[in-house]
Amino acid sequence: MSDNLFVRKATGMVRSWSVFDAFIYAFFSINLVTLGFYIFSQMYFFEGGMINALLVSAFFLVFEVIIYASLISVMPRSGGDYVWQSRILGGGIGFVLAMTGWWFTLWLWVPLYGDMLRHIVITPILGILGSTSTALWFGQTEMGLFVTTLITVGLATLTVVLGMKTYARIQKYSFYAGMLGFLIVLALLLTGSNDAFKAGLDKYAVEMFGAQPGVYDATVQAGTDAGAITPMTGGSLQTVGLLLPYIVFFNLFPNWGATLYGEVRGATDYKRNLAGMAWGLGVTTILAILFFIGINKTITWDFYMQANAAWWNSVWFGAESPMPMWPYPALFAVFLTSSKFIQLLVIVLMSFWWFGWVGTVFLSSTRVIFAGAFDRLLPEWAAELNPKTGTPVNAIILMAVPAVLVSYLFAFNEANFRSLTLFGTLVIAVMYLGTSIAAIVLPYTKKELFDASPIAKMKIAGIPLITISGVLFSGFLIYLLYQWILDPNALYGIGYSINEAGYKNGTSMILMVVFYVGAAAIYYGFKRYRKSKGIDLDKITAEIPVE
């Protein structure tokens, strides 16, 4: 057995991020404009209020933030969920849950990032510039989607290669530009009128995107026929609860940067970790509520839901949408002004929400791959660091190459591949559940480590705060998993229930199982191979690597 269990004595990671950098990363990870607008647009067929669901979900996500801030302060290591689970619950559990959640599943997110790129950036800008046919090519064709996913892969890869310092600057400038754009959009919505919006939509949807005249009234009818009913507020506890498994596709991720905290200065400071993630969650929640109010003031909530229903009814079920472009709220807002310069300026500024966010699809995952390779559970070359940037640039190969293949299958819907990808957030939630269980038992199974940590004295009635938070967040996750997998109300299209359109998606569950089996095969395959070389992986996962 080698004296050096790991690939190196220390990971070699450089702490090049500040806590403010981590806050911006958390803020972009629950991205209001990309993930938020995208998910809100699909939530048109519920009876519970959107603001109510937003607040209830944020309440439970506070416990997620406490869990992750606590674990970071105890073990601030690159790899996050993988390191904690493998050291607390065991190497096999940690590897299978974390690699499935952070590695395989993120391939499926790439085409979703690409879909948002075309709807939020490319199509609106081209439409404003007068390139209607090109705008619609990107926004409506399979090849257009494939091209945007390739752009996504290229830019996400570049952010990893450039290193943490450079990406910190990119996301910081994107944060300021994106916030300026959002404030302008909010001002337009809060000061505009519904009559002005209706006139602007009827003019510019025709002029820029080739819609037929009378698009406003036609959208109202199409959206009503498609079943647009979701209110902005109100609803019973039950109806609001049914929105939660959908709205968390957007805001479940304030902890997305947890795998990077081996590269964040002051990561052992619990309060700073908590503040970074909590502010990301809190500010996003407040901005979302202000956005809803602005929508209701000028666009009207009913029309917003009707436009969403008309669009997704065309995408999912083949109906015709009067609007040839995705109902992007920022685009709706700039229809309130006749100045092409202001229209273009605002959309360009809003585009930085996507550019500041694109790195999240690969950046966090490469650190989990790095951690697995550092533990000798993956090829050792994946743990090599670039000497200039201190980042695991080789790990990006294991993300980018499969992502291109997945993007092709998704864009052209080969073998109905799009329906297979809907479990993406479910698998991440399962991984989070593993981390929550690790948080629950940490004070008892790793007592010496816990007692020496900054969170040792944080208790309520003698019970560690991390344990209480773990129980509450685990309960929330179990509720989400029940709704997604069993789907008793046939609302989410992930599990086995059949909805009103006769849609059932059991094959998505099969692919999910394939991913788990694949991760287990890699783990036990490498464990057997390393044992033949005299290396005991159980001893490796019993140790915490030096950062």
DRENMI-361822 format. One record per residue (C-alpha): x, y, z; residue number from 1; residue in one letter. Coordinates in nm, 3 decimals, always signed. Example, Ala and Ser with C-alpha at 12.3 -4.5 7.8 and 13.67 -1.06 7.14 Angstrom:
# DRENMI-361822
> +1.230:-0.450:+0.780:1:A;
> +1.367:-0.106:+0.714:2:S;
# end
This chain:
# DRENMI-361822
> +0.000:+0.000:+0.000:1:M;
> +0.144:+0.340:-0.095:2:S;
> +0.203:+0.590:+0.185:3:D;
> +0.041:+0.849:-0.033:4:N;
> -0.323:+0.748:-0.058:5:L;
> -0.425:+1.024:-0.296:6:F;
> -0.289:+1.124:-0.635:7:V;
> -0.092:+1.400:-0.459:8:R;
> -0.034:+1.500:-0.097:9:K;
> -0.260:+1.803:-0.150:10:A;
> -0.517:+1.890:-0.412:11:T;
> -0.325:+2.200:-0.520:12:G;
> -0.640:+2.410:-0.557:13:M;
> -0.588:+2.786:-0.527:14:V;
> -0.831:+2.992:-0.317:15:R;
> -0.883:+3.263:-0.577:16:S;
> -1.248:+3.354:-0.506:17:W;
> -1.388:+3.589:-0.247:18:S;
> -1.718:+3.527:-0.068:19:V;
> -1.870:+3.799:-0.289:20:F;
> -1.767:+3.597:-0.594:21:D;
> -1.939:+3.297:-0.437:22:A;
> -2.252:+3.509:-0.380:23:F;
> -2.268:+3.610:-0.746:24:I;
> -2.225:+3.246:-0.846:25:Y;
> -2.513:+3.147:-0.615:26:A;
> -2.720:+3.436:-0.751:27:F;
> -2.664:+3.327:-1.110:28:F;
> -2.721:+2.961:-1.020:29:S;
> -3.083:+3.035:-0.929:30:I;
> -3.099:+3.262:-1.227:31:N;
> -3.423:+3.460:-1.236:32:L;
> -3.399:+3.552:-1.605:33:V;
> -3.281:+3.221:-1.750:34:T;
> -3.411:+2.944:-1.527:35:L;
> -3.679:+3.159:-1.364:36:G;
> -3.848:+3.305:-1.670:37:F;
> -3.812:+2.968:-1.848:38:Y;
> -3.979:+2.770:-1.568:39:I;
> -4.245:+3.032:-1.490:40:F;
> -4.353:+3.019:-1.852:41:S;
> -4.429:+2.647:-1.820:42:Q;
> -4.633:+2.681:-1.499:43:M;
> -4.960:+2.796:-1.652:44:Y;
> -5.189:+2.506:-1.559:45:F;
> -5.186:+2.519:-1.178:46:F;
> -5.447:+2.649:-0.935:47:E;
> -5.212:+2.777:-0.664:48:G;
> -5.060:+3.126:-0.656:49:G;
> -4.711:+3.171:-0.800:50:M;
> -4.593:+3.415:-0.532:51:I;
> -4.722:+3.183:-0.260:52:N;
> -4.524:+2.893:-0.407:53:A;
> -4.216:+3.112:-0.442:54:L;
> -4.225:+3.206:-0.074:55:L;
> -4.300:+2.856:+0.054:56:V;
> -4.017:+2.706:-0.151:57:S;
> -3.777:+2.977:-0.033:58:A;
> -3.864:+2.892:+0.328:59:F;
> -3.757:+2.530:+0.285:60:F;
> -3.452:+2.625:+0.082:61:L;
> -3.322:+2.825:+0.378:62:V;
> -3.256:+2.490:+0.547:63:F;
> -3.066:+2.377:+0.239:64:E;
> -2.848:+2.685:+0.271:65:V;
> -2.783:+2.612:+0.640:66:I;
> -2.684:+2.253:+0.558:67:I;
> -2.440:+2.348:+0.286:68:Y;
> -2.292:+2.645:+0.472:69:A;
> -2.235:+2.413:+0.768:70:S;
> -2.073:+2.133:+0.569:71:L;
> -1.851:+2.380:+0.384:72:I;
> -1.724:+2.522:+0.713:73:S;
> -1.652:+2.170:+0.843:74:V;
> -1.495:+2.035:+0.520:75:M;
> -1.421:+2.317:+0.271:76:P;
> -1.299:+2.090:-0.006:77:R;
> -1.334:+2.092:-0.382:78:S;
> -1.596:+1.834:-0.470:79:G;
> -1.862:+1.933:-0.218:80:G;
> -2.137:+1.669:-0.214:81:D;
> -1.902:+1.393:-0.324:82:Y;
> -1.646:+1.462:-0.050:83:V;
> -1.905:+1.495:+0.227:84:W;
> -2.109:+1.191:+0.131:85:Q;
> -1.809:+0.968:+0.069:86:S;
> -1.651:+1.064:+0.404:87:R;
> -1.971:+1.044:+0.610:88:I;
> -2.189:+0.785:+0.434:89:L;
> -1.928:+0.579:+0.250:90:G;
> -1.735:+0.589:-0.076:91:G;
> -1.985:+0.392:-0.285:92:G;
> -2.285:+0.602:-0.187:93:I;
> -2.094:+0.927:-0.231:94:G;
> -1.957:+0.834:-0.572:95:F;
> -2.282:+0.700:-0.719:96:V;
> -2.503:+0.986:-0.598:97:L;
> -2.258:+1.269:-0.668:98:A;
> -2.129:+1.149:-1.003:99:M;
> -2.479:+1.080:-1.131:100:T;
> -2.603:+1.416:-1.005:101:G;
> -2.303:+1.632:-1.094:102:W;
> -2.153:+1.455:-1.394:103:W;
> -2.395:+1.252:-1.606:104:F;
> -2.703:+1.463:-1.538:105:T;
> -2.538:+1.793:-1.630:106:L;
> -2.493:+1.664:-1.986:107:W;
> -2.872:+1.679:-2.010:108:L;
> -2.879:+2.041:-1.899:109:W;
> -2.661:+2.164:-2.184:110:V;
> -2.940:+2.167:-2.449:111:P;
> -3.164:+2.347:-2.198:112:L;
> -2.899:+2.617:-2.161:113:Y;
> -2.885:+2.627:-2.541:114:G;
> -3.263:+2.661:-2.564:115:D;
> -3.251:+2.956:-2.327:116:M;
> -2.966:+3.112:-2.526:117:L;
> -3.175:+3.126:-2.840:118:R;
> -3.492:+3.250:-2.671:119:H;
> -3.333:+3.507:-2.438:120:I;
> -3.038:+3.632:-2.643:121:V;
> -3.020:+3.540:-3.010:122:I;
> -3.380:+3.549:-3.132:123:T;
> -3.479:+3.879:-2.962:124:P;
> -3.163:+4.058:-3.076:125:I;
> -3.197:+3.939:-3.436:126:L;
> -3.565:+4.033:-3.437:127:G;
> -3.492:+4.387:-3.320:128:I;
> -3.219:+4.417:-3.582:129:L;
> -3.469:+4.322:-3.852:130:G;
> -3.333:+3.975:-3.933:131:S;
> -3.670:+3.804:-3.896:132:T;
> -3.598:+3.488:-4.091:133:S;
> -3.270:+3.423:-3.907:134:T;
> -3.433:+3.496:-3.572:135:A;
> -3.705:+3.241:-3.641:136:L;
> -3.450:+2.990:-3.770:137:W;
> -3.275:+2.999:-3.436:138:F;
> -3.597:+3.013:-3.235:139:G;
> -3.800:+2.747:-3.413:140:Q;
> -3.574:+2.492:-3.586:141:T;
> -3.394:+2.185:-3.459:142:E;
> -3.070:+2.290:-3.627:143:M;
> -3.099:+2.633:-3.465:144:G;
> -3.121:+2.465:-3.125:145:L;
> -2.824:+2.241:-3.201:146:F;
> -2.612:+2.540:-3.301:147:V;
> -2.697:+2.723:-2.977:148:T;
> -2.609:+2.414:-2.772:149:T;
> -2.271:+2.395:-2.946:150:L;
> -2.216:+2.763:-2.859:151:I;
> -2.310:+2.677:-2.501:152:T;
> -2.059:+2.392:-2.487:153:V;
> -1.787:+2.616:-2.630:154:G;
> -1.844:+2.904:-2.389:155:L;
> -1.889:+2.679:-2.085:156:A;
> -1.564:+2.502:-2.171:157:T;
> -1.386:+2.832:-2.214:158:L;
> -1.490:+2.950:-1.866:159:T;
> -1.333:+2.642:-1.711:160:V;
> -1.013:+2.672:-1.914:161:V;
> -0.968:+3.041:-1.832:162:L;
> -0.974:+2.967:-1.460:163:G;
> -1.155:+3.090:-1.152:164:M;
> -1.005:+3.439:-1.141:165:K;
> -1.107:+3.519:-1.497:166:T;
> -1.452:+3.369:-1.455:167:Y;
> -1.500:+3.573:-1.138:168:A;
> -1.445:+3.890:-1.342:169:R;
> -1.678:+3.770:-1.618:170:I;
> -1.962:+3.693:-1.381:171:Q;
> -1.907:+4.017:-1.188:172:K;
> -1.936:+4.233:-1.502:173:Y;
> -2.232:+4.021:-1.614:174:S;
> -2.396:+4.073:-1.276:175:F;
> -2.375:+4.452:-1.297:176:Y;
> -2.485:+4.466:-1.662:177:A;
> -2.766:+4.218:-1.607:178:G;
> -2.895:+4.400:-1.301:179:M;
> -2.897:+4.729:-1.491:180:L;
> -3.100:+4.567:-1.767:181:G;
> -3.341:+4.415:-1.515:182:F;
> -3.397:+4.749:-1.342:183:L;
> -3.478:+4.910:-1.678:184:I;
> -3.721:+4.628:-1.759:185:V;
> -3.881:+4.666:-1.418:186:L;
> -3.913:+5.044:-1.465:187:A;
> -4.078:+4.994:-1.806:188:L;
> -4.325:+4.746:-1.660:189:L;
> -4.410:+4.956:-1.355:190:L;
> -4.461:+5.279:-1.553:191:T;
> -4.629:+5.136:-1.864:192:G;
> -4.993:+5.066:-1.938:193:S;
> -5.174:+4.765:-2.074:194:N;
> -5.301:+4.964:-2.373:195:D;
> -4.944:+5.063:-2.462:196:A;
> -4.828:+4.704:-2.428:197:F;
> -5.111:+4.570:-2.641:198:K;
> -5.033:+4.822:-2.916:199:A;
> -4.661:+4.747:-2.894:200:G;
> -4.710:+4.372:-2.913:201:L;
> -4.947:+4.397:-3.209:202:D;
> -4.692:+4.618:-3.387:203:K;
> -4.355:+4.463:-3.306:204:Y;
> -4.450:+4.095:-3.300:205:A;
> -4.563:+4.144:-3.660:206:V;
> -4.276:+4.371:-3.762:207:E;
> -3.992:+4.180:-3.596:208:M;
> -4.109:+3.819:-3.592:209:F;
> -4.367:+3.787:-3.868:210:G;
> -4.673:+3.731:-3.650:211:A;
> -5.017:+3.779:-3.800:212:Q;
> -5.204:+4.104:-3.722:213:P;
> -5.419:+4.088:-3.410:214:G;
> -5.164:+3.875:-3.227:215:V;
> -5.270:+3.998:-2.881:216:Y;
> -5.631:+3.885:-2.908:217:D;
> -5.532:+3.564:-3.083:218:A;
> -5.289:+3.483:-2.803:219:T;
> -5.558:+3.541:-2.541:220:V;
> -5.782:+3.291:-2.718:221:Q;
> -5.509:+3.034:-2.780:222:A;
> -5.385:+3.056:-2.422:223:G;
> -5.734:+3.022:-2.279:224:T;
> -5.800:+2.719:-2.498:225:D;
> -5.468:+2.569:-2.380:226:A;
> -5.579:+2.590:-2.017:227:G;
> -5.396:+2.892:-1.874:228:A;
> -5.526:+2.928:-1.518:229:I;
> -5.236:+2.984:-1.277:230:T;
> -5.302:+3.290:-1.054:231:P;
> -5.035:+3.525:-0.925:232:M;
> -5.142:+3.482:-0.562:233:T;
> -5.385:+3.276:-0.360:234:G;
> -5.480:+2.912:-0.361:235:G;
> -5.511:+2.652:-0.089:236:S;
> -5.215:+2.489:+0.084:237:L;
> -5.268:+2.184:-0.136:238:Q;
> -5.277:+2.372:-0.466:239:T;
> -4.975:+2.581:-0.371:240:V;
> -4.795:+2.263:-0.270:241:G;
> -4.843:+2.123:-0.618:242:L;
> -4.648:+2.415:-0.766:243:L;
> -4.343:+2.338:-0.552:244:L;
> -4.211:+2.043:-0.760:245:P;
> -4.216:+2.274:-1.062:246:Y;
> -4.085:+2.601:-0.918:247:I;
> -3.779:+2.429:-0.769:248:V;
> -3.655:+2.360:-1.121:249:F;
> -3.554:+2.725:-1.088:250:F;
> -3.459:+2.796:-0.725:251:N;
> -3.333:+2.464:-0.584:252:L;
> -2.973:+2.561:-0.654:253:F;
> -2.842:+2.836:-0.419:254:P;
> -2.581:+2.576:-0.314:255:N;
> -2.456:+2.523:-0.670:256:W;
> -2.115:+2.667:-0.584:257:G;
> -2.061:+2.429:-0.290:258:A;
> -1.826:+2.212:-0.496:259:T;
> -1.602:+2.515:-0.550:260:L;
> -1.538:+2.615:-0.190:261:Y;
> -1.194:+2.459:-0.192:262:G;
> -1.115:+2.767:-0.403:263:E;
> -1.295:+3.030:-0.191:264:V;
> -1.107:+3.238:+0.064:265:R;
> -1.253:+3.224:+0.414:266:G;
> -1.451:+2.908:+0.341:267:A;
> -1.430:+2.791:+0.703:268:T;
> -1.633:+3.097:+0.811:269:D;
> -1.987:+2.962:+0.851:270:Y;
> -2.154:+3.302:+0.865:271:K;
> -1.992:+3.420:+0.543:272:R;
> -2.086:+3.098:+0.363:273:N;
> -2.442:+3.129:+0.491:274:L;
> -2.462:+3.493:+0.386:275:A;
> -2.339:+3.426:+0.032:276:G;
> -2.598:+3.159:-0.043:277:M;
> -2.879:+3.315:+0.161:278:A;
> -2.839:+3.651:-0.013:279:W;
> -2.843:+3.473:-0.348:280:G;
> -3.173:+3.307:-0.255:281:L;
> -3.323:+3.611:-0.085:282:G;
> -3.240:+3.872:-0.349:283:V;
> -3.364:+3.644:-0.626:284:T;
> -3.692:+3.582:-0.443:285:T;
> -3.750:+3.956:-0.391:286:I;
> -3.668:+4.036:-0.755:287:L;
> -3.906:+3.764:-0.870:288:A;
> -4.191:+3.914:-0.667:289:I;
> -4.119:+4.262:-0.806:290:L;
> -4.111:+4.111:-1.153:291:F;
> -4.452:+3.950:-1.099:292:F;
> -4.593:+4.282:-0.981:293:I;
> -4.452:+4.457:-1.288:294:G;
> -4.597:+4.191:-1.516:295:I;
> -4.938:+4.230:-1.359:296:N;
> -4.926:+4.608:-1.383:297:K;
> -4.866:+4.638:-1.758:298:T;
> -4.874:+4.303:-1.938:299:I;
> -5.136:+4.166:-1.694:300:T;
> -5.088:+3.834:-1.525:301:W;
> -5.367:+3.668:-1.721:302:D;
> -5.210:+3.757:-2.056:303:F;
> -4.866:+3.644:-1.939:304:Y;
> -5.005:+3.301:-1.850:305:M;
> -5.207:+3.288:-2.173:306:Q;
> -4.899:+3.368:-2.382:307:A;
> -4.703:+3.097:-2.198:308:N;
> -4.980:+2.842:-2.249:309:A;
> -5.009:+2.922:-2.619:310:A;
> -4.633:+2.882:-2.671:311:W;
> -4.581:+2.559:-2.477:312:W;
> -4.899:+2.407:-2.615:313:N;
> -4.740:+2.448:-2.957:314:S;
> -4.407:+2.301:-2.846:315:V;
> -4.545:+2.010:-2.647:316:W;
> -4.860:+1.919:-2.835:317:F;
> -4.818:+2.064:-3.185:318:G;
> -5.082:+2.339:-3.165:319:A;
> -5.020:+2.672:-3.340:320:E;
> -4.907:+2.969:-3.132:321:S;
> -5.005:+3.317:-3.258:322:P;
> -4.667:+3.439:-3.131:323:M;
> -4.377:+3.291:-3.329:324:P;
> -4.130:+3.376:-3.052:325:M;
> -4.109:+3.255:-2.693:326:W;
> -4.298:+3.497:-2.460:327:P;
> -3.988:+3.660:-2.312:328:Y;
> -4.094:+3.919:-2.052:329:P;
> -3.799:+4.149:-2.123:330:A;
> -3.896:+4.153:-2.490:331:L;
> -4.253:+4.234:-2.389:332:F;
> -4.119:+4.521:-2.180:333:A;
> -3.921:+4.680:-2.465:334:V;
> -4.234:+4.672:-2.683:335:F;
> -4.344:+4.961:-2.461:336:L;
> -4.092:+5.191:-2.628:337:T;
> -4.058:+5.280:-2.995:338:S;
> -3.684:+5.344:-2.970:339:S;
> -3.492:+5.064:-3.143:340:K;
> -3.179:+5.175:-2.961:341:F;
> -3.340:+5.131:-2.619:342:I;
> -3.495:+4.802:-2.727:343:Q;
> -3.159:+4.666:-2.837:344:L;
> -2.973:+4.809:-2.537:345:L;
> -3.210:+4.650:-2.287:346:V;
> -3.207:+4.307:-2.451:347:I;
> -2.827:+4.313:-2.477:348:V;
> -2.799:+4.405:-2.108:349:L;
> -3.046:+4.130:-2.016:350:M;
> -2.837:+3.886:-2.220:351:S;
> -2.566:+3.909:-1.957:352:F;
> -2.787:+3.704:-1.725:353:W;
> -2.716:+3.416:-1.962:354:W;
> -2.347:+3.493:-2.023:355:F;
> -2.277:+3.521:-1.650:356:G;
> -2.458:+3.192:-1.595:357:W;
> -2.333:+2.968:-1.876:358:V;
> -2.025:+2.855:-1.683:359:G;
> -2.239:+2.696:-1.413:360:T;
> -2.327:+2.405:-1.642:361:V;
> -1.968:+2.274:-1.632:362:F;
> -1.769:+2.460:-1.366:363:L;
> -1.911:+2.295:-1.054:364:S;
> -1.916:+1.952:-1.219:365:S;
> -1.546:+1.959:-1.306:366:T;
> -1.463:+1.992:-0.935:367:R;
> -1.662:+1.679:-0.853:368:V;
> -1.488:+1.490:-1.135:369:I;
> -1.157:+1.625:-1.004:370:F;
> -1.235:+1.505:-0.651:371:A;
> -1.324:+1.157:-0.778:372:G;
> -1.002:+1.139:-0.979:373:A;
> -0.801:+1.268:-0.682:374:F;
> -0.942:+0.973:-0.485:375:D;
> -0.826:+0.744:-0.769:376:R;
> -1.183:+0.653:-0.864:377:L;
> -1.141:+0.804:-1.211:378:L;
> -0.841:+0.833:-1.445:379:P;
> -0.569:+1.031:-1.271:380:E;
> -0.529:+1.270:-1.565:381:W;
> -0.869:+1.417:-1.469:382:A;
> -0.708:+1.542:-1.146:383:A;
> -0.427:+1.726:-1.323:384:E;
> -0.425:+2.104:-1.277:385:L;
> -0.326:+2.377:-1.520:386:N;
> -0.010:+2.531:-1.369:387:P;
> -0.117:+2.886:-1.459:388:K;
> -0.481:+2.883:-1.348:389:T;
> -0.478:+2.603:-1.089:390:G;
> -0.793:+2.452:-1.239:391:T;
> -0.865:+2.092:-1.350:392:P;
> -0.886:+2.166:-1.720:393:V;
> -0.867:+1.799:-1.820:394:N;
> -1.187:+1.725:-1.632:395:A;
> -1.374:+1.939:-1.884:396:I;
> -1.325:+1.668:-2.147:397:I;
> -1.553:+1.436:-1.949:398:L;
> -1.822:+1.705:-1.956:399:M;
> -1.791:+1.864:-2.299:400:A;
> -1.755:+1.560:-2.527:401:V;
> -2.062:+1.368:-2.399:402:P;
> -2.258:+1.696:-2.385:403:A;
> -2.217:+1.742:-2.761:404:V;
> -2.363:+1.398:-2.827:405:L;
> -2.651:+1.457:-2.584:406:V;
> -2.718:+1.795:-2.742:407:S;
> -2.748:+1.637:-3.085:408:Y;
> -2.991:+1.374:-2.959:409:L;
> -3.194:+1.640:-2.780:410:F;
> -3.201:+1.898:-3.059:411:A;
> -3.317:+1.651:-3.322:412:F;
> -3.520:+1.449:-3.071:413:N;
> -3.368:+1.122:-3.184:414:E;
> -3.565:+0.827:-3.038:415:A;
> -3.784:+1.079:-2.854:416:N;
> -3.478:+1.174:-2.651:417:F;
> -3.622:+1.498:-2.513:418:R;
> -3.875:+1.311:-2.305:419:S;
> -3.594:+1.104:-2.152:420:L;
> -3.420:+1.407:-2.003:421:T;
> -3.695:+1.528:-1.772:422:L;
> -3.550:+1.357:-1.464:423:F;
> -3.253:+1.597:-1.459:424:G;
> -3.361:+1.790:-1.150:425:T;
> -3.495:+1.475:-0.981:426:L;
> -3.148:+1.315:-0.982:427:V;
> -2.995:+1.632:-0.841:428:I;
> -3.258:+1.630:-0.565:429:A;
> -3.167:+1.269:-0.482:430:V;
> -2.804:+1.379:-0.450:431:M;
> -2.908:+1.665:-0.224:432:Y;
> -3.103:+1.417:-0.013:433:L;
> -2.786:+1.214:+0.031:434:G;
> -2.604:+1.526:+0.149:435:T;
> -2.892:+1.613:+0.384:436:S;
> -2.873:+1.268:+0.542:437:I;
> -2.497:+1.313:+0.578:438:A;
> -2.566:+1.645:+0.753:439:A;
> -2.812:+1.478:+0.991:440:I;
> -2.567:+1.212:+1.108:441:V;
> -2.244:+1.417:+1.095:442:L;
> -2.250:+1.526:+1.463:443:P;
> -2.289:+1.163:+1.573:444:Y;
> -2.079:+0.960:+1.328:445:T;
> -1.796:+1.215:+1.298:446:K;
> -1.813:+1.355:+1.648:447:K;
> -1.451:+1.469:+1.676:448:E;
> -1.468:+1.647:+1.343:449:L;
> -1.798:+1.813:+1.435:450:F;
> -1.683:+1.919:+1.782:451:D;
> -1.374:+2.085:+1.634:452:A;
> -1.578:+2.276:+1.373:453:S;
> -1.721:+2.632:+1.382:454:P;
> -2.078:+2.495:+1.398:455:I;
> -2.034:+2.274:+1.707:456:A;
> -2.215:+2.515:+1.940:457:K;
> -2.506:+2.583:+1.704:458:M;
> -2.781:+2.384:+1.871:459:K;
> -3.152:+2.412:+1.945:460:I;
> -3.271:+2.228:+2.258:461:A;
> -2.944:+2.039:+2.254:462:G;
> -2.988:+1.918:+1.895:463:I;
> -2.732:+2.041:+1.639:464:P;
> -2.875:+2.297:+1.397:465:L;
> -2.726:+2.105:+1.105:466:I;
> -2.922:+1.795:+1.210:467:T;
> -3.250:+1.985:+1.245:468:I;
> -3.198:+2.154:+0.909:469:S;
> -3.113:+1.819:+0.752:470:G;
> -3.437:+1.663:+0.876:471:V;
> -3.652:+1.952:+0.751:472:L;
> -3.486:+1.977:+0.411:473:F;
> -3.490:+1.598:+0.369:474:S;
> -3.865:+1.602:+0.432:475:G;
> -3.908:+1.867:+0.162:476:F;
> -3.699:+1.667:-0.085:477:L;
> -3.891:+1.347:-0.014:478:I;
> -4.216:+1.532:-0.089:479:Y;
> -4.071:+1.655:-0.420:480:L;
> -3.949:+1.307:-0.513:481:L;
> -4.288:+1.156:-0.431:482:Y;
> -4.463:+1.405:-0.658:483:Q;
> -4.212:+1.365:-0.941:484:W;
> -4.188:+0.986:-0.941:485:I;
> -4.543:+0.879:-0.853:486:L;
> -4.707:+1.199:-0.982:487:D;
> -5.054:+1.118:-0.846:488:P;
> -5.203:+1.427:-1.012:489:N;
> -5.026:+1.372:-1.347:490:A;
> -4.874:+1.721:-1.350:491:L;
> -4.501:+1.688:-1.411:492:Y;
> -4.447:+1.436:-1.691:493:G;
> -4.148:+1.268:-1.525:494:I;
> -4.292:+0.958:-1.359:495:G;
> -4.547:+0.695:-1.448:496:Y;
> -4.881:+0.874:-1.419:497:S;
> -5.080:+0.952:-1.731:498:I;
> -5.196:+1.312:-1.772:499:N;
> -5.498:+1.448:-1.956:500:E;
> -5.317:+1.426:-2.288:501:A;
> -5.242:+1.060:-2.230:502:G;
> -4.872:+1.134:-2.169:503:Y;
> -4.662:+0.889:-1.968:504:K;
> -4.285:+0.900:-1.926:505:N;
> -4.165:+0.580:-1.768:506:G;
> -3.870:+0.567:-2.007:507:T;
> -3.725:+0.871:-1.832:508:S;
> -3.708:+0.661:-1.515:509:M;
> -3.532:+0.383:-1.706:510:I;
> -3.257:+0.618:-1.828:511:L;
> -3.218:+0.747:-1.473:512:M;
> -3.160:+0.391:-1.349:513:V;
> -2.908:+0.339:-1.631:514:V;
> -2.715:+0.643:-1.505:515:F;
> -2.705:+0.507:-1.148:516:Y;
> -2.599:+0.163:-1.264:517:V;
> -2.330:+0.321:-1.482:518:G;
> -2.191:+0.519:-1.187:519:A;
> -2.190:+0.207:-0.970:520:A;
> -2.008:+0.013:-1.244:521:A;
> -1.737:+0.282:-1.263:522:I;
> -1.697:+0.283:-0.885:523:Y;
> -1.666:-0.091:-0.839:524:Y;
> -1.460:-0.126:-1.155:525:G;
> -1.201:+0.124:-1.034:526:F;
> -1.214:-0.017:-0.682:527:K;
> -1.123:-0.360:-0.814:528:R;
> -0.855:-0.220:-1.044:529:Y;
> -0.692:-0.012:-0.768:530:R;
> -0.701:-0.312:-0.532:531:K;
> -0.505:-0.510:-0.790:532:S;
> -0.242:-0.233:-0.771:533:K;
> -0.231:-0.249:-0.390:534:G;
> -0.446:+0.059:-0.326:535:I;
> -0.737:+0.030:-0.083:536:D;
> -1.003:+0.284:-0.183:537:L;
> -1.188:+0.238:+0.146:538:D;
> -0.887:+0.386:+0.324:539:K;
> -0.880:+0.675:+0.080:540:I;
> -1.244:+0.769:+0.138:541:T;
> -1.187:+0.746:+0.513:542:A;
> -0.940:+1.035:+0.490:543:E;
> -1.006:+1.403:+0.417:544:I;
> -0.762:+1.535:+0.154:545:P;
> -0.548:+1.837:+0.224:546:V;
> -0.656:+2.131:+0.006:547:E;
# end
